[in-house]
Amino acid sequence: MNAKEKLQQAKAQLILEQPFFGNILLSLAYIEKEDIPFGTMGVDGKRLLYKPAFVEGLPPQELKGVLIHEVLHLALDHLTRKNKDFIHLIWNMACDYVANLMIDKMGMYLPAGALLDYQYSNNTAEEVYEKLLKEQENECPKCGKGNKEESPDDNSDDNNSVEGAGSGKSDDEKCSCKNPYGKGFRDYHGEVSPEEEQDIKSTLVNAYESLTSKERGDVPSELKRIIDELKSPTVDWKQFLRATITDVFQRTDFNTSRGNRNYLRYGLWLPSLTGEENKTIVVAVDTSASVTEDVLVDFASETSALLQLADKTIILSCDAAVHEVKDLNKYEDILKEVHFKGGGGTSFVPVFEKIQELQINPDVLVYLTDGYGSFPSVAPDYMVIWGLCNRSISEDQIPFGYKVKVGSDHAM
């Protein structure tokens, strides 16, 4: 069986076994390229390029893993995210580690020597890049060059257009500077135009939308999160919070699900007029180490602005239990007054129980979290806004309330 036939067979099998990846593979043009860098396979905005001998030498299961590997570079935006100051080969390696960990988690196979290291689990490509850069500060034992120097093969390997690229050397012949794993499986990362980038995003969404509910369950959660973002229009989370909470406070309709607090103390239940009541916000912060410090500072700053809208703001820090309850007025500094204690596992139930225990009766609860944790079985009778931070779960996994992305949440 020649290379073209093996690719056709692998694509057909993936359509049945992994339809999300199979559908994306159908959107690419397949181009034979004898002098492709690394002598293996690669992808750019619209083409999958391959060396026939490499494809012919792969067992069928490993070929399917390599095809998924190429799709992941497109889906995770690896071809366009590279900082202009990054060393090309180390960025290539970082992206490969991220993609291969996802493939391994799916139970798929990869060629011998594929870059796979569990210490990089849950890291973005940028985070892996920084770790690799620190690990490779010593000079290359083969050529004596420092890893931050450009080697003659650097750009020809991984940065220039594939047309005419390739030095003609095997991986064993090339200097291993910046690439201590040069004998293992590596692939070419091509360039993507802005138009092609938009086409890739549309292809991702369309491929996902074509799946049945059962088939969607096989799509890695990291990709579901990205697709959620692509499907949802970009929203300025700060404007969203202010507009939503201002709208709640300006309502003057009778609320038949909540008693008027002015009469409850006399044992009388009357529907409340929302606009006439004290405006109360509860802000809960997930302190289970999933909320990064920069997001927390940004969120705290915006919460300080929300204090001006409410008569009363109560801050709760919580992981698997509520560790701190703090009442703040309009003029207090949230970062000075609240210590955000915690650091364990996550359950969202204690916050809702604490609100009920303290009889807070808020107008709005804003909960900053990544969404990983156990939710209450019943939604409360007040508005809940989930501020989802970095690498959060898919929005459709949250059973109730409004959801808004807080900070940057696209990198993998």
N, C-alpha and C positions, 0 to 999 in steps of 0.2 A: 504493500500500500504506500503510495507516494505522499508527499507532504500535503498537497491539496486535498486528497481523499481523507487523510487523517484529520485535518482541520474540519472538513465537512461533517465527518462522523462525530467528532468531539462536540461541535456546535449543536448537532441534532440531539445528542444525549443530554447536553446541558439545558436545552429547551424543555426537556421532560423532567430532569432532576433538579435544576436550579433555573426556573423560567425567568426570573428577574435578570440574571446575568446572561442567559441565553438570548433574551430579547435585545439587550444592549449590543451583544456581539453581532447580531444580525444587521445592526445599523452601520457597521464599520466596513470599509473596503480592505481586502486582504492582498498585500503586496509582497512578492518575493524580493528579498534583498540580501545578496550574497555577502556584501561588505558591511552589514549592519553592525554597529558597535557592540562589542561583547560576543558577537557571533551567535546570538540567541533569538530574541524577539523584542519587540517594542511597540509603542503606541504614541500617536500624536492626536490632534483634534478630530481626525476623521478616518485614520488608517491604522490597521494593525500590520506591522511589518515583521517579517520572519525570515530566518535562514533555513532553507529546506532541509539541510542535513540535521539541524538541531531538532526540528519537528519530527523528522523520521526516526530519530534516535530516542525519542521519549516514549515511555510506556503510556498507554491511553489515560490512566488515572492521573499521572503527573501532567500530561498535556492539558487536561481539563483544569487542573490547579493553576497552571501558568496562564491560561486564558482568563480565569477569574482574577488572577493577579493583575493583568493588564487592565481589566475593567475597573478594578478598585483604584488604580491610579487616576482614572478619569472621574470616577464617582467621588473620590475624596479630594479632588481638585489639586492633586500633587503637581501637575504640570504647570500650573499658573501661580501657585502660592510661594514659590521659591524666592527668597530675598535676593536682590541683585548682588549682595556682598557674600552670599553663601558659596562655599566651595562645592562645585558641581557634584563631584563623586561622593562626598559625604552626605549631601542632600539626597542623592540617589539611594544611598544605603539606608538613610533614615526612613525614607518613604517605603522602601522594600521591607524593613522590619515591621512597620505598621501594617502593611498589606498582608504580609505572611502570617502575622499573629492572628488576623481575622480569618484567613484561610484555614489555619490550623484549628481554630475554634469551631469552624464549620465541619471539621472532620475530613477535609479534602487533603490531597497529596501534593507535594512539591518535589522538584528535583533535588538530588543530593547536593549539599553545600548551600542550600537556600538560607538566606539570613533570617534566623529565627532565634530569638532570645527573650525569655519570659520576663526578664527584668524590665523590659520596655512595655509591658502590658499597661493599658490605660494611658499611655503617653501619646501626645500629638507628635506629628513628624518633626515639628520645630523643637519640641522637648528632647526627642531622640537625637536630633542633630547636635544640640548643645552638649549632650552627654558624650556622643561620639567624638566631638571636637576636643573635649577635655581628655578623652582616653588616648587620643592620637597626637599628643603634643611632642613626643619624642621624634627624632629623625628616623627616616625610613632606613632599615638595615641594608637594603639593596643598593640604593643610590646615594644615601647620605643626605638627602634633602629634607628640610623641615616640612611638616605637613601643611603649613600655611603658604608654602610657595606653589606657584603654578607649575605643574610638570608638563612636558611637551605633549603628552597624550591626553591631558585633562580635557581641553575643549573638544578635541576630536572624538573623545569617548562619549561625551554626554551633553554638550551644550549647543553645538552647531546643528544646522539642519542635516538630516540624514542623507540628503542627496550628496553623493560624493564623499561621505564621511567614512571613517575607518582607516586604521593605519596598516592593515594587512597583517598585523602581529596577532598571535594567539594570546589568551589571557596570561598564560605562563610566561610569555616573552615580555609582556609589558611590565613596567616598573610598578611595584605594589604600593608606592607612595600614595597616601590618602585611602588606600584600599587593602588593608591587611587580609581581607577575605577574597582576594582576586581570583582564586581558583574555583570558587563556588558559583552558583547560578546568579547572574546579574542580567538586567535587561535595559534597553534603551528607553529614555524618557524624552519624547520629542517636544516641539513647541506647539502652542495653541493660540490661535487668533481670538480676539474678543468675540467675533461672530461665532466661531466654533465653540467657544466656552458657553455661549447661550444655547447653542444647539445641543450640547452635552447635557445641560441642565434640563432642557425640554425632554430629551430622550430618557433621562432618569425618571422624571415624573410620569411620563407616558408608560414606561415599562412597569412601574409600580402600580399605576392605576389599572393596568390590564390584568393584574393578578386576582385570583380568588382570595377570599379571607384566609383559607388554609395556606395558600402559597405565600401570602404576605408574612406568615409566621416564620418562614424560613429565611427571610431577609434579615441580615444582621442589624441589631438595634442601632448601631452607629449610623448606618445608612438610612434607617427609618427617620432618625432625627434630622438628618440633612434634607431628606425629601419633605419632611414637615415644613422646614424653613423655606424650601423652594416653592411649596404650594401656597404658603401664607405670604401675603404682602408684607413688606418691611414696615414695622411699626416702631416709632420712637417710644420706648417703654416709659420714659419719664413723662412725656406728654400724655400717654395713655393713662397712667396712674392719676395724674392731676385732673384730667378731663373726666374720668370715670368717677372719682371720688367727689369732685365738685358737683357732678350731676346728681349723685346720691344725696348730697347735702342740700341741694336746691329743690328737691322734690317737696311738694306740699299736699300730696295725696294722703288719704287716710290709709293706715297700715292695719289691716284686719288680722294679720298673723302675729301682731305684737301689741301688748297692752301699753297704754300710756303710763309712763313711770310716775307721773305726778299723782295719779289716782290709785296705783297699785298699793301704795303704802297705807291707804284707807280700806283696803280689801275690795276695791271696786275695779272691775275690768272694763275699760273703754278702749276703742281703737285709737291708736296713736296717730298724730299728725306729724309726719317725719320732719318737716321743716321747722317745727316749733320745739323739737327736743334738743338736748345737748348732743353735739356731734362727736361721736367716739370712734376712733380708729384703733385697732389692735394690729401691731406689726410683730410677726413671729419670724425668727431667724434660725435656720437650720445650722447648728454649730458642730455638725458631725465630721468636720474637716473636708467636706465636699464643696464648701463655699470658699473661694480663694479670697485672700486679703484685699486685693485690688477691687474685686466686685463688691465686697463687703463695705469698703470705704465709699465707693460710688453710691451704693444703695443707701448707706447711712446718710450721706449728704443729701440725697433726694428725700429721704424720710424727714430730715430736718425741715425741708420745704413743706412737706405735708403737715407738719405740726402747725403751720400757720392757718391751715384750713379747718382744723378740728378744735373743739373745745377741750378735748381730752385725748391723749395718745398713750397707749400702754404697750410697752416693748416686752416681748417674751423671747428668751434664748432657750433653745431646746434641741436635743438630739433624740435619745430614746426616752428622755424625761425632761420636764421643764426645770431649768436650773436658775432662772432669774426672771423676776417680774418687776418692771419698773414703770412708774407713772411719770410722764413728762409733760411739762407745760410748753407753751409756744416759744419760750425764750431759752430753753435748755439745750445744751450741746449733746447730741446723742452719743458721740464717740467718747465724750468725757464721762457721761453718766452711766453708760451701759458697758459691761465688760465682756459680753458674749461668751459666757462660760459653756463648756461642753467638750465634745470631741469623740463621743462614742458612736454607736449605731443610730439608726434613724427610725422613728415612728412619729407620724403626724397626729395620732390620736390624743396624746397627752395635752397638746395645745388646746384642742377643742374641749377636752374635759376640764382643763384649768379655767377656760372662759366660762363654762357652765358653773363650775364650783364657786368662782368669785362673783357670779351673777353680773358679769360685765355688760352683756347685751349690746355688742358693738353694732355700728352701722356697716362697717367694712373690716374684714380681716385680710391683711396683706402678708403672704407667707413666702419668704425668700428661701429657695431650696433647689437641689438638682432633681428632686422628684423621686429619688430612690428611697422607699420606705413604705410602711403600711398606712393605708388611709382609713378614715372612719367609714363604717358601713352605711351611714345615713348622712346626707348633706344637711348642714345647719340652715336656719331660717334667715340668716344674714348673708350678705354678699361676701364671697371669697375670691381673692385674686392671687394666683400662684405666680410669683416672679421666678422664672426658671433660669438658672445660671449655667455655667459652663458644663458641657457634656451631659445635659439633662436627659431624662427619659422622653420618649415620644409623647406628645401632648394627648393622644387618644388613650393613653394609659392612665390619665388622671380622671377620676370618675365624676367630678363636678367642679364648678367654678370657672372663672375666666383664667386664661393662661397668657402670659406675655414673657418674651425673652428679655433677660436682663444682662447687659454686657455682650461681649463677643462670644458666639456659641457655634461656630461653624468648623473649627479646626479639628482634624484628626490625622 
